[in-house]
Each structure stands twice: as structure tokens, then as C-alpha cells.
Amino acid sequence: MNRKASKVICSAIITFTMLLGSSGVKANSNDFKFTIQEVVRLSGQDRFQTAVKVSQQGWKNGSEVVILSRGDDFPDALCASTLSKKYDAPILLTQKIR
């Protein structure tokens, strides 16, 4: 296949793709619903007490699962957030034993 034929084929494919793309799904403003929630700021004397307050506020009826994470190692807590979502469980921070 020569260069000219390749350009014609590529142009046809691009044009065809653009035409198909423009007839795709269109979003309606009613498709997106947002709710406004009240923001409650929680804090404790330190990060450990703040984690306790968050668990008390977020799980008022308790939880069957709790995620323990080191309070001095932030990547540990970042990984714990995924488990917290999966198990709907609070994260409590631990201190290093001296």
C-alpha cells in the first residue's frame, strides 16, 4: 500500500470515529445529584485522640471491626484507609512501645 492510500484510509478512520463519538451518550443535568452535608470538625489533643473522636462520631453504634494503624508511620495509615472503607470500620492509631 502506498503512502497516499494510507493517508486516505487514516483520514477515513479518524472522520468515522469523530462522527460516531459525536452521537454518543449525552448527560442531562438531572443525571447528577449532589447533597450538601453539614461539616463537623473533630479534633483531639493529638492525632491519637482525634482518631478516637472520629471513630466515636462515625460509628455511634460501634463496629465489629477496627483497623489498627501506627500513628508515626503515615503510609501505614494510608493503606488502612482502604481496609476501613471495605469493612466500614474506624481506624485507631497506635503508639510505638518504648
N, CA, C and O atoms as CSV, one atom per row, in Angstrom:
chain,resi,resn,atom,element,x,y,z
A,1,MET,N,N,0.851,-1.161,0.000
A,1,MET,CA,C,0.000,0.000,0.000
A,1,MET,C,C,0.903,1.232,0.000
A,1,MET,O,O,1.877,1.308,0.750
A,2,ASN,N,N,0.561,2.186,-0.852
A,2,ASN,CA,C,1.410,3.377,-0.934
A,2,ASN,C,C,1.006,4.401,0.129
A,2,ASN,O,O,0.018,4.231,0.843
A,3,ARG,N,N,1.792,5.456,0.207
A,3,ARG,CA,C,1.576,6.489,1.240
A,3,ARG,C,C,0.243,7.209,1.076
A,3,ARG,O,O,-0.440,7.502,2.058
A,4,LYS,N,N,-0.111,7.484,-0.141
A,4,LYS,CA,C,-1.344,8.224,-0.386
A,4,LYS,C,C,-2.548,7.408,0.071
A,4,LYS,O,O,-3.461,7.951,0.693
A,5,ALA,N,N,-2.559,6.115,-0.229
A,5,ALA,CA,C,-3.665,5.239,0.177
A,5,ALA,C,C,-3.726,5.145,1.709
A,5,ALA,O,O,-4.814,5.126,2.286
A,6,SER,N,N,-2.562,5.085,2.364
A,6,SER,CA,C,-2.518,5.027,3.830
A,6,SER,C,C,-3.113,6.285,4.443
A,6,SER,O,O,-3.849,6.212,5.427
A,7,LYS,N,N,-2.795,7.443,3.862
A,7,LYS,CA,C,-3.324,8.706,4.384
A,7,LYS,C,C,-4.835,8.766,4.228
A,7,LYS,O,O,-5.538,9.231,5.124
A,8,VAL,N,N,-5.336,8.293,3.084
A,8,VAL,CA,C,-6.777,8.307,2.835
A,8,VAL,C,C,-7.492,7.395,3.839
A,8,VAL,O,O,-8.525,7.763,4.398
A,9,ILE,N,N,-6.939,6.223,4.055
A,9,ILE,CA,C,-7.554,5.276,4.995
A,9,ILE,C,C,-7.538,5.843,6.412
A,9,ILE,O,O,-8.541,5.766,7.121
A,10,CYS,N,N,-6.410,6.409,6.826
A,10,CYS,CA,C,-6.315,7.012,8.162
A,10,CYS,C,C,-7.296,8.156,8.314
A,10,CYS,O,O,-7.947,8.279,9.351
A,11,SER,N,N,-7.412,8.995,7.298
A,11,SER,CA,C,-8.357,10.114,7.352
A,11,SER,C,C,-9.791,9.608,7.467
A,11,SER,O,O,-10.592,10.167,8.216
A,12,ALA,N,N,-10.116,8.543,6.720
A,12,ALA,CA,C,-11.461,7.973,6.782
A,12,ALA,C,C,-11.751,7.406,8.172
A,12,ALA,O,O,-12.852,7.578,8.695
A,13,ILE,N,N,-10.776,6.736,8.765
A,13,ILE,CA,C,-10.959,6.162,10.105
A,13,ILE,C,C,-11.165,7.274,11.134
A,13,ILE,O,O,-12.051,7.180,11.983
A,14,ILE,N,N,-10.355,8.316,11.057
A,14,ILE,CA,C,-10.476,9.436,12.007
A,14,ILE,C,C,-11.829,10.116,11.853
A,14,ILE,O,O,-12.487,10.417,12.849
A,15,THR,N,N,-12.249,10.361,10.623
A,15,THR,CA,C,-13.539,11.004,10.379
A,15,THR,C,C,-14.678,10.135,10.899
A,15,THR,O,O,-15.590,10.630,11.561
A,16,PHE,N,N,-14.625,8.858,10.603
A,16,PHE,CA,C,-15.652,7.924,11.045
A,16,PHE,C,C,-15.718,7.882,12.573
A,16,PHE,O,O,-16.808,7.882,13.144
A,17,THR,N,N,-14.567,7.847,13.234
A,17,THR,CA,C,-14.507,7.830,14.695
A,17,THR,C,C,-15.096,9.104,15.281
A,17,THR,O,O,-15.831,9.058,16.267
A,18,MET,N,N,-14.775,10.237,14.675
A,18,MET,CA,C,-15.302,11.505,15.166
A,18,MET,C,C,-16.821,11.562,15.027
A,18,MET,O,O,-17.506,12.076,15.911
A,19,LEU,N,N,-17.345,11.041,13.931
A,19,LEU,CA,C,-18.791,11.043,13.717
A,19,LEU,C,C,-19.493,10.135,14.722
A,19,LEU,O,O,-20.552,10.486,15.244
A,20,LEU,N,N,-18.917,8.989,14.990
A,20,LEU,CA,C,-19.504,8.089,15.976
A,20,LEU,C,C,-19.431,8.694,17.376
A,20,LEU,O,O,-20.377,8.577,18.155
A,21,GLY,N,N,-18.314,9.337,17.696
A,21,GLY,CA,C,-18.138,9.929,19.019
A,21,GLY,C,C,-19.122,11.043,19.287
A,21,GLY,O,O,-19.551,11.224,20.426
A,22,SER,N,N,-19.489,11.790,18.272
A,22,SER,CA,C,-20.403,12.919,18.496
A,22,SER,C,C,-21.838,12.479,18.706
A,22,SER,O,O,-22.661,13.277,19.153
A,23,SER,N,N,-22.159,11.239,18.397
A,23,SER,CA,C,-23.526,10.762,18.591
A,23,SER,C,C,-23.633,9.892,19.832
A,23,SER,O,O,-24.558,9.090,19.958
A,24,GLY,N,N,-22.701,10.048,20.734
A,24,GLY,CA,C,-22.669,9.230,21.951
A,24,GLY,C,C,-23.693,9.673,22.978
A,24,GLY,O,O,-24.611,10.433,22.671
A,25,VAL,N,N,-23.529,9.198,24.179
A,25,VAL,CA,C,-24.440,9.492,25.271
A,25,VAL,C,C,-24.286,10.940,25.701
A,25,VAL,O,O,-23.171,11.441,25.845
A,26,LYS,N,N,-25.398,11.596,25.901
A,26,LYS,CA,C,-25.367,12.982,26.349
A,26,LYS,C,C,-25.881,13.044,27.773
A,26,LYS,O,O,-26.889,12.423,28.108
A,27,ALA,N,N,-25.185,13.794,28.607
A,27,ALA,CA,C,-25.564,13.909,30.013
A,27,ALA,C,C,-26.647,14.958,30.180
A,27,ALA,O,O,-26.608,16.022,29.564
A,28,ASN,N,N,-27.589,14.643,31.005
A,28,ASN,CA,C,-28.659,15.552,31.355
A,28,ASN,C,C,-28.330,16.133,32.725
A,28,ASN,O,O,-27.741,15.443,33.557
A,29,SER,N,N,-28.692,17.372,32.973
A,29,SER,CA,C,-28.378,17.983,34.259
A,29,SER,C,C,-29.048,17.241,35.412
A,29,SER,O,O,-28.598,17.343,36.553
A,30,ASN,N,N,-30.109,16.503,35.134
A,30,ASN,CA,C,-30.782,15.728,36.178
A,30,ASN,C,C,-30.040,14.430,36.510
A,30,ASN,O,O,-30.376,13.758,37.485
A,31,ASP,N,N,-29.032,14.074,35.701
A,31,ASP,CA,C,-28.278,12.849,35.943
A,31,ASP,C,C,-27.345,12.975,37.144
A,31,ASP,O,O,-26.907,11.966,37.696
A,32,PHE,N,N,-27.044,14.189,37.545
A,32,PHE,CA,C,-26.084,14.412,38.620
A,32,PHE,C,C,-26.799,15.025,39.811
A,32,PHE,O,O,-27.319,16.138,39.728
A,33,LYS,N,N,-26.823,14.305,40.906
A,33,LYS,CA,C,-27.475,14.782,42.126
A,33,LYS,C,C,-26.402,14.980,43.196
A,33,LYS,O,O,-25.597,14.084,43.451
A,34,PHE,N,N,-26.398,16.131,43.804
A,34,PHE,CA,C,-25.461,16.429,44.871
A,34,PHE,C,C,-26.244,16.763,46.131
A,34,PHE,O,O,-27.280,17.426,46.077
A,35,THR,N,N,-25.745,16.303,47.244
A,35,THR,CA,C,-26.364,16.658,48.511
A,35,THR,C,C,-25.354,17.449,49.328
A,35,THR,O,O,-24.158,17.161,49.316
A,36,ILE,N,N,-25.844,18.418,50.013
A,36,ILE,CA,C,-24.989,19.228,50.868
A,36,ILE,C,C,-25.098,18.681,52.282
A,36,ILE,O,O,-26.191,18.571,52.837
A,37,GLN,N,N,-23.969,18.347,52.849
A,37,GLN,CA,C,-23.946,17.812,54.198
A,37,GLN,C,C,-23.248,18.790,55.125
A,37,GLN,O,O,-22.351,19.528,54.720
A,38,GLU,N,N,-23.673,18.779,56.359
A,38,GLU,CA,C,-23.051,19.636,57.355
A,38,GLU,C,C,-21.656,19.089,57.682
A,38,GLU,O,O,-21.474,17.884,57.860
A,39,VAL,N,N,-20.703,19.975,57.754
A,39,VAL,CA,C,-19.341,19.579,58.083
A,39,VAL,C,C,-19.132,19.754,59.579
A,39,VAL,O,O,-19.387,20.822,60.136
A,40,VAL,N,N,-18.668,18.702,60.214
A,40,VAL,CA,C,-18.378,18.749,61.634
A,40,VAL,C,C,-16.870,18.568,61.805
A,40,VAL,O,O,-16.311,17.556,61.382
A,41,ARG,N,N,-16.227,19.532,62.414
A,41,ARG,CA,C,-14.782,19.455,62.625
A,41,ARG,C,C,-14.520,18.744,63.943
A,41,ARG,O,O,-15.015,19.148,64.995
A,42,LEU,N,N,-13.737,17.682,63.865
A,42,LEU,CA,C,-13.393,16.907,65.050
A,42,LEU,C,C,-11.915,17.075,65.356
A,42,LEU,O,O,-11.085,17.118,64.448
A,43,SER,N,N,-11.595,17.169,66.625
A,43,SER,CA,C,-10.185,17.269,66.995
A,43,SER,C,C,-9.984,16.768,68.412
A,43,SER,O,O,-10.891,16.789,69.245
A,44,GLY,N,N,-8.782,16.325,68.650
A,44,GLY,CA,C,-8.384,15.892,69.976
A,44,GLY,C,C,-7.072,16.565,70.336
A,44,GLY,O,O,-6.589,17.423,69.596
A,45,GLN,N,N,-6.493,16.184,71.465
A,45,GLN,CA,C,-5.227,16.784,71.890
A,45,GLN,C,C,-4.085,16.420,70.943
A,45,GLN,O,O,-3.121,17.173,70.805
A,46,ASP,N,N,-4.198,15.278,70.302
A,46,ASP,CA,C,-3.183,14.827,69.350
A,46,ASP,C,C,-3.859,13.936,68.306
A,46,ASP,O,O,-5.075,13.750,68.349
A,47,ARG,N,N,-3.097,13.394,67.388
A,47,ARG,CA,C,-3.683,12.574,66.316
A,47,ARG,C,C,-4.350,11.314,66.852
A,47,ARG,O,O,-5.309,10.821,66.258
A,48,PHE,N,N,-3.854,10.795,67.959
A,48,PHE,CA,C,-4.419,9.577,68.538
A,48,PHE,C,C,-5.814,9.853,69.110
A,48,PHE,O,O,-6.742,9.074,68.898
A,49,GLN,N,N,-5.950,10.951,69.826
A,49,GLN,CA,C,-7.252,11.338,70.380
A,49,GLN,C,C,-8.217,11.762,69.270
A,49,GLN,O,O,-9.422,11.535,69.380
A,50,THR,N,N,-7.698,12.372,68.208
A,50,THR,CA,C,-8.551,12.752,67.078
A,50,THR,C,C,-9.118,11.511,66.407
A,50,THR,O,O,-10.288,11.497,66.025
A,51,ALA,N,N,-8.303,10.466,66.259
A,51,ALA,CA,C,-8.786,9.211,65.667
A,51,ALA,C,C,-9.895,8.601,66.527
A,51,ALA,O,O,-10.862,8.050,66.000
A,52,VAL,N,N,-9.752,8.700,67.843
A,52,VAL,CA,C,-10.800,8.193,68.746
A,52,VAL,C,C,-12.085,8.985,68.543
A,52,VAL,O,O,-13.161,8.394,68.453
A,53,LYS,N,N,-11.995,10.304,68.468
A,53,LYS,CA,C,-13.187,11.146,68.271
A,53,LYS,C,C,-13.866,10.830,66.933
A,53,LYS,O,O,-15.093,10.768,66.855
A,54,VAL,N,N,-13.069,10.632,65.889
A,54,VAL,CA,C,-13.641,10.284,64.577
A,54,VAL,C,C,-14.375,8.953,64.665
A,54,VAL,O,O,-15.469,8.811,64.118
A,55,SER,N,N,-13.785,7.983,65.344
A,55,SER,CA,C,-14.442,6.677,65.459
A,55,SER,C,C,-15.729,6.777,66.265
A,55,SER,O,O,-16.708,6.100,65.952
A,56,GLN,N,N,-15.741,7.613,67.299
A,56,GLN,CA,C,-16.950,7.788,68.114
A,56,GLN,C,C,-18.054,8.485,67.321
A,56,GLN,O,O,-19.228,8.139,67.457
A,57,GLN,N,N,-17.687,9.458,66.500
A,57,GLN,CA,C,-18.670,10.199,65.704
A,57,GLN,C,C,-19.181,9.372,64.518
A,57,GLN,O,O,-20.371,9.391,64.207
A,58,GLY,N,N,-18.284,8.658,63.873
A,58,GLY,CA,C,-18.648,7.928,62.656
A,58,GLY,C,C,-19.301,6.582,62.892
A,58,GLY,O,O,-20.022,6.082,62.028
A,59,TRP,N,N,-19.058,5.990,64.047
A,59,TRP,CA,C,-19.600,4.673,64.360
A,59,TRP,C,C,-20.264,4.740,65.729
A,59,TRP,O,O,-19.792,4.131,66.689
A,60,LYS,N,N,-21.352,5.479,65.810
A,60,LYS,CA,C,-22.032,5.715,67.092
A,60,LYS,C,C,-22.566,4.434,67.723
A,60,LYS,O,O,-22.665,4.341,68.946
A,61,ASN,N,N,-22.910,3.447,66.899
A,61,ASN,CA,C,-23.405,2.164,67.410
A,61,ASN,C,C,-22.298,1.122,67.502
A,61,ASN,O,O,-22.572,-0.064,67.683
A,62,GLY,N,N,-21.069,1.556,67.379
A,62,GLY,CA,C,-19.943,0.632,67.444
A,62,GLY,C,C,-19.664,-0.016,66.092
A,62,GLY,O,O,-20.348,0.238,65.101
A,63,SER,N,N,-18.661,-0.839,66.087
A,63,SER,CA,C,-18.258,-1.550,64.878
A,63,SER,C,C,-17.707,-2.915,65.264
A,63,SER,O,O,-17.054,-3.063,66.297
A,64,GLU,N,N,-17.971,-3.897,64.435
A,64,GLU,CA,C,-17.438,-5.230,64.704
A,64,GLU,C,C,-15.964,-5.333,64.319
A,64,GLU,O,O,-15.261,-6.245,64.753
A,65,VAL,N,N,-15.510,-4.395,63.505
A,65,VAL,CA,C,-14.125,-4.408,63.023
A,65,VAL,C,C,-13.496,-3.061,63.338
A,65,VAL,O,O,-14.151,-2.024,63.231
A,66,VAL,N,N,-12.245,-3.077,63.720
A,66,VAL,CA,C,-11.478,-1.848,63.896
A,66,VAL,C,C,-10.128,-2.053,63.224
A,66,VAL,O,O,-9.547,-3.135,63.310
A,67,ILE,N,N,-9.636,-1.034,62.565
A,67,ILE,CA,C,-8.340,-1.103,61.897
A,67,ILE,C,C,-7.325,-0.399,62.793
A,67,ILE,O,O,-7.512,0.764,63.148
A,68,LEU,N,N,-6.260,-1.093,63.155
A,68,LEU,CA,C,-5.184,-0.510,63.939
A,68,LEU,C,C,-4.054,-0.121,63.008
A,68,LEU,O,O,-3.646,-0.893,62.141
A,69,SER,N,N,-3.559,1.081,63.200
A,69,SER,CA,C,-2.502,1.589,62.339
A,69,SER,C,C,-1.505,2.375,63.178
A,69,SER,O,O,-1.873,3.007,64.168
A,70,ARG,N,N,-0.259,2.330,62.779
A,70,ARG,CA,C,0.761,3.088,63.507
A,70,ARG,C,C,0.549,4.578,63.275
A,70,ARG,O,O,0.385,5.021,62.138
A,71,GLY,N,N,0.554,5.331,64.335
A,71,GLY,CA,C,0.358,6.764,64.249
A,71,GLY,C,C,1.599,7.526,63.828
A,71,GLY,O,O,1.520,8.704,63.480
A,72,ASP,N,N,2.755,6.856,63.859
A,72,ASP,CA,C,4.010,7.523,63.497
A,72,ASP,C,C,4.487,7.140,62.101
A,72,ASP,O,O,5.597,7.498,61.707
A,73,ASP,N,N,3.666,6.420,61.355
A,73,ASP,CA,C,4.070,5.938,60.032
A,73,ASP,C,C,2.903,6.165,59.068
A,73,ASP,O,O,2.042,5.299,58.910
A,74,PHE,N,N,2.882,7.359,58.414
A,74,PHE,CA,C,1.703,7.719,57.617
A,74,PHE,C,C,1.382,6.750,56.483
A,74,PHE,O,O,0.201,6.579,56.182
A,75,PRO,N,N,2.365,6.093,55.826
A,75,PRO,CA,C,1.953,5.136,54.784
A,75,PRO,C,C,1.114,3.992,55.341
A,75,PRO,O,O,0.254,3.451,54.645
A,76,ASP,N,N,1.361,3.631,56.580
A,76,ASP,CA,C,0.574,2.589,57.226
A,76,ASP,C,C,-0.889,3.023,57.324
A,76,ASP,O,O,-1.796,2.242,57.036
A,77,ALA,N,N,-1.108,4.267,57.730
A,77,ALA,CA,C,-2.476,4.780,57.845
A,77,ALA,C,C,-3.133,4.942,56.480
A,77,ALA,O,O,-4.338,4.728,56.345
A,78,LEU,N,N,-2.357,5.318,55.467
A,78,LEU,CA,C,-2.924,5.440,54.117
A,78,LEU,C,C,-3.441,4.093,53.622
A,78,LEU,O,O,-4.514,4.014,53.024
A,79,CYS,N,N,-2.678,3.042,53.874
A,79,CYS,CA,C,-3.126,1.705,53.477
A,79,CYS,C,C,-4.338,1.278,54.291
A,79,CYS,O,O,-5.214,0.575,53.787
A,80,ALA,N,N,-4.389,1.698,55.543
A,80,ALA,CA,C,-5.509,1.332,56.410
A,80,ALA,C,C,-6.816,1.936,55.915
A,80,ALA,O,O,-7.884,1.376,56.158
A,81,SER,N,N,-6.747,3.070,55.225
A,81,SER,CA,C,-7.976,3.718,54.760
A,81,SER,C,C,-8.754,2.829,53.786
A,81,SER,O,O,-9.985,2.854,53.774
A,82,THR,N,N,-8.055,2.058,52.984
A,82,THR,CA,C,-8.721,1.144,52.048
A,82,THR,C,C,-9.472,0.057,52.809
A,82,THR,O,O,-10.613,-0.270,52.482
A,83,LEU,N,N,-8.822,-0.495,53.824
A,83,LEU,CA,C,-9.495,-1.504,54.645
A,83,LEU,C,C,-10.681,-0.914,55.393
A,83,LEU,O,O,-11.718,-1.561,55.542
A,84,SER,N,N,-10.523,0.304,55.858
A,84,SER,CA,C,-11.604,0.978,56.569
A,84,SER,C,C,-12.841,1.094,55.689
A,84,SER,O,O,-13.958,0.855,56.147
A,85,LYS,N,N,-12.645,1.456,54.446
A,85,LYS,CA,C,-13.766,1.560,53.504
A,85,LYS,C,C,-14.384,0.190,53.245
A,85,LYS,O,O,-15.605,0.036,53.255
A,86,LYS,N,N,-13.531,-0.799,53.014
A,86,LYS,CA,C,-14.019,-2.145,52.688
A,86,LYS,C,C,-14.850,-2.735,53.822
A,86,LYS,O,O,-15.901,-3.325,53.572
A,87,TYR,N,N,-14.397,-2.584,55.055
A,87,TYR,CA,C,-15.072,-3.194,56.197
A,87,TYR,C,C,-15.960,-2.219,56.974
A,87,TYR,O,O,-16.532,-2.584,58.001
A,88,ASP,N,N,-16.075,-0.977,56.484
A,88,ASP,CA,C,-16.839,0.057,57.184
A,88,ASP,C,C,-16.421,0.096,58.649
A,88,ASP,O,O,-17.242,-0.045,59.555
A,89,ALA,N,N,-15.120,0.292,58.854
A,89,ALA,CA,C,-14.544,0.228,60.190
A,89,ALA,C,C,-13.704,1.471,60.476
A,89,ALA,O,O,-13.104,2.046,59.567
A,90,PRO,N,N,-13.665,1.880,61.744
A,90,PRO,CA,C,-12.830,3.024,62.111
A,90,PRO,C,C,-11.354,2.651,62.152
A,90,PRO,O,O,-10.990,1.483,62.290
A,91,ILE,N,N,-10.518,3.671,62.029
A,91,ILE,CA,C,-9.067,3.488,62.148
A,91,ILE,C,C,-8.635,4.097,63.472
A,91,ILE,O,O,-8.893,5.271,63.739
A,92,LEU,N,N,-7.983,3.304,64.291
A,92,LEU,CA,C,-7.404,3.800,65.529
A,92,LEU,C,C,-5.889,3.748,65.402
A,92,LEU,O,O,-5.328,2.780,64.887
A,93,LEU,N,N,-5.246,4.787,65.871
A,93,LEU,CA,C,-3.795,4.888,65.754
A,93,LEU,C,C,-3.119,4.366,67.012
A,93,LEU,O,O,-3.603,4.571,68.125
A,94,THR,N,N,-2.002,3.695,66.818
A,94,THR,CA,C,-1.236,3.151,67.940
A,94,THR,C,C,0.077,3.891,68.072
A,94,THR,O,O,0.571,4.493,67.118
A,95,GLN,N,N,0.630,3.837,69.256
A,95,GLN,CA,C,1.945,4.434,69.517
A,95,GLN,C,C,2.992,3.341,69.599
A,95,GLN,O,O,2.689,2.190,69.910
A,96,LYS,N,N,4.207,3.712,69.321
A,96,LYS,CA,C,5.315,2.782,69.430
A,96,LYS,C,C,5.561,2.510,70.912
A,96,LYS,O,O,5.610,3.433,71.725
A,97,ILE,N,N,5.714,1.244,71.247
A,97,ILE,CA,C,6.001,0.878,72.628
A,97,ILE,C,C,7.462,1.161,72.908
A,97,ILE,O,O,8.339,0.750,72.148
A,98,ARG,N,N,7.722,1.859,73.993
A,98,ARG,CA,C,9.101,2.265,74.305
A,98,ARG,C,C,9.794,1.302,75.193
A,98,ARG,O,O,10.956,1.510,75.541
